[in-house]
């Protein structure tokens, strides 16, 4: 099974930290955030990792190389300009193969076990779904959430009668999920997800462990303090 780390974002909310350093190379606990992802993926047996890049992408590639020092096989998918989430994944599809693959946002921290990814990929195939998403409890900065999850494991639109959850930025996707995206122009992921909800082809699970969206310098510092204390 292959994995992809999304690392092409500009990191506007992290400025000035990201003015000269690509966001994935910002350090927490003594090493770049993206290295934590790579090491966890390799430990789970996911060594073939595609990474997209745009802002300061050459610095990111120079820092990580081919991934050999981490036991990984890194494949780079440069973008110019940045293609947003769905556009970036569609652009990288030639590197991801024909089977379901794992995608991880580069700017999150989560203790979900990547070893479960193959099981989730099988679940997607068996359910004839287009994707599986990991959902988490709503953080203080996103109290409205994104979706609801029914008892059968299907993701639904938010409603007043069900508790909402937030998309963690971790998902397993069928390549055909991105069939309508050219991969040459910017395209967001949200419209594809909402369309899949309408056709009942999006499944998910709730994660009750640790998750953090590293979207601001304050959250970066909070995680760094947590990992070094």
C-alpha positions in Angstrom: 0.0 0.0 0.0 1.2 3.5 -0.8 0.9 6.7 1.1 0.9 10.4 0.4 1.8 13.3 2.6 0.3 16.6 1.7 3.0 19.2 2.0 2.4 21.9 -0.6 0.7 24.5 1.5 2.1 28.0 1.9 1.3 28.1 5.7 0.0 31.6 5.7 -1.2 31.4 9.3 2.3 30.3 10.4 4.1 33.4 9.1 6.7 34.6 9.7 7.9 31.1 10.5 7.1 29.9 7.0 8.6 32.9 5.1 11.9 31.1 4.7 11.1 27.5 5.9 8.5 25.2 4.3 5.9 24.5 6.9 6.5 20.7 7.0 10.1 21.4 8.1 9.1 23.3 11.2 10.4 21.4 14.2 8.5 19.9 17.1 10.1 17.7 19.6 13.5 18.2 18.0 12.7 17.2 14.5 10.6 18.4 11.5 6.9 17.6 11.7 7.0 15.8 8.4 9.7 13.5 9.7 7.4 12.3 12.4 4.9 11.3 9.7 7.6 9.6 7.6 8.9 7.6 10.5 5.5 6.5 11.7 4.5 5.4 8.1 7.8 3.4 7.8 7.2 1.8 11.2 3.8 0.7 9.9 5.3 -0.8 6.8 4.3 2.0 4.4 7.6 2.8 2.8 6.5 4.1 -0.6 5.5 7.7 0.2 4.6 10.4 -2.3 5.0 14.0 -1.1 3.7 17.0 -3.0 5.4 20.3 -2.7 5.1 23.9 -3.9 6.2 26.7 -1.6 9.9 26.4 -1.0 9.6 22.9 -2.4 13.3 22.6 -3.4 14.3 23.2 0.2 11.9 20.4 1.3 13.3 18.0 -1.3 16.9 18.9 -0.4 16.2 18.2 3.3 14.5 14.8 2.9 16.1 13.6 -0.3 14.9 10.1 -1.4 14.0 9.1 2.1 16.7 6.4 2.3 17.9 7.7 5.7 14.5 7.1 7.1 14.0 3.7 5.5 11.5 5.2 3.1 11.2 5.5 -0.6 10.1 9.1 -1.3 8.6 10.2 -4.6 8.2 13.9 -5.1 5.2 15.5 -6.9 6.1 19.2 -7.4 3.4 21.7 -8.1 3.6 25.1 -9.7 1.3 26.7 -8.6 0.0 24.8 -5.6 -3.0 22.7 -6.7 -4.9 22.5 -3.4 -5.8 19.1 -1.8 -7.8 17.3 -4.5 -5.7 18.8 -7.4 -2.5 17.8 -5.7 -3.7 14.2 -5.1 -5.0 14.0 -8.7 -1.6 15.3 -10.0 0.2 12.6 -8.0 -2.1 9.7 -9.1 0.5 8.3 -11.6 2.7 7.6 -8.6 0.0 6.1 -6.4 -1.1 3.0 -8.4 -4.4 1.5 -8.9 -5.2 0.3 -5.3 -6.6 2.4 -2.5 -4.0 4.6 -0.9 -3.5 6.5 2.4 -3.3 10.3 2.5 -2.1 12.3 5.5 -2.1 16.1 5.9 1.4 17.2 6.6 0.3 19.8 9.2 -1.5 17.6 11.7 -0.4 15.5 14.7 -2.2 12.3 15.4 -1.6 9.1 17.3 -3.8 7.0 15.0 -1.9 3.8 14.2 -1.0 3.8 10.5 -0.9 0.0 10.6 -4.7 0.1 10.3 -4.5 1.6 6.9 -4.5 -1.7 5.0 -7.5 -2.8 6.9 -9.3 0.5 6.1 -8.4 0.0 2.4 -10.0 -3.4 2.4 -13.0 -1.9 4.1 -13.3 0.7 1.3 -13.1 -2.0 -1.4 -15.6 -4.4 0.4 -18.1 -1.6 0.9 -17.7 -0.4 -2.7 -17.0 3.0 -1.2 -14.9 5.8 -2.7 -13.1 6.7 0.5 -12.7 6.3 4.2 -12.1 9.2 6.5 -10.8 9.4 10.0 -13.0 11.7 12.1 -12.2 13.3 15.4 -14.0 15.3 18.1 -14.4 18.9 17.1 -11.5 21.1 18.3 -12.1 24.6 19.9 -11.3 26.3 16.6 -13.8 24.3 14.6 -16.7 23.6 16.9 -19.3 23.2 14.1 -17.5 20.1 12.8 -17.7 18.7 9.2 -19.8 15.6 9.1 -21.8 13.1 11.1 -21.2 9.4 11.3 -24.1 6.9 11.4 -24.2 3.5 13.2 -23.3 1.7 10.0 -20.1 3.7 9.5 -21.3 5.9 6.7 -20.5 9.5 6.7 -23.4 11.9 6.5 -24.0 15.6 6.3 -24.1 17.6 9.6 -27.5 17.7 11.2 -29.1 19.0 14.3 -30.0 15.5 15.5 -26.6 14.0 15.4 -23.2 14.9 16.9 -20.9 16.4 14.4 -17.2 15.4 14.0 -14.2 17.0 12.3 -12.3 15.5 9.4 -8.8 14.7 10.7 -6.9 15.1 7.4 -6.2 11.3 7.3 -8.1 9.2 4.7 -7.9 6.2 2.4 -9.0 6.9 -1.2 -9.9 4.9 -4.3 -8.0 6.4 -7.3 -11.3 6.8 -9.1 -12.5 9.2 -6.4 -10.4 11.8 -8.3 -11.6 10.9 -11.8 -13.2 14.3 -12.4 -10.1 16.2 -11.3 -7.5 17.1 -14.0 -4.6 17.4 -11.7 -3.4 20.4 -13.7 -5.5 23.1 -12.0 -6.2 23.9 -8.3 -9.1 21.9 -6.9 -10.4 21.6 -3.3 -11.3 18.3 -1.7 -14.5 19.4 0.1 -16.8 19.3 -3.0 -15.7 15.7 -3.7 -16.4 14.7 -0.2 -19.8 16.2 0.0 -20.7 14.6 -3.4 -19.6 11.2 -2.0 -21.8 11.8 1.0 -24.8 12.4 -1.2 -24.2 9.0 -3.0 -23.5 7.2 0.3 -20.1 6.2 -0.9 -18.1 7.7 2.0 -17.3 5.7 5.1 -15.4 6.6 8.2 -14.3 5.9 11.8 -14.1 8.0 14.9 -10.7 8.4 16.6 -10.8 9.3 20.3 -7.1 9.6 20.7 -4.8 12.5 20.3 -5.1 14.8 17.3 -4.0 18.4 16.7 -4.2 20.7 13.7 -0.8 22.5 13.6 -2.2 25.6 12.0 -0.8 28.4 14.1 2.5 29.2 15.8 0.8 28.8 19.1 -0.3 25.2 18.4 3.1 24.4 17.1 4.6 25.6 20.4 2.0 23.7 22.4 2.9 20.5 20.6 6.7 21.1 20.9 6.3 21.7 24.7 4.2 18.5 24.9 6.8 16.4 23.1 9.8 17.8 25.0 8.4 17.8 28.5 
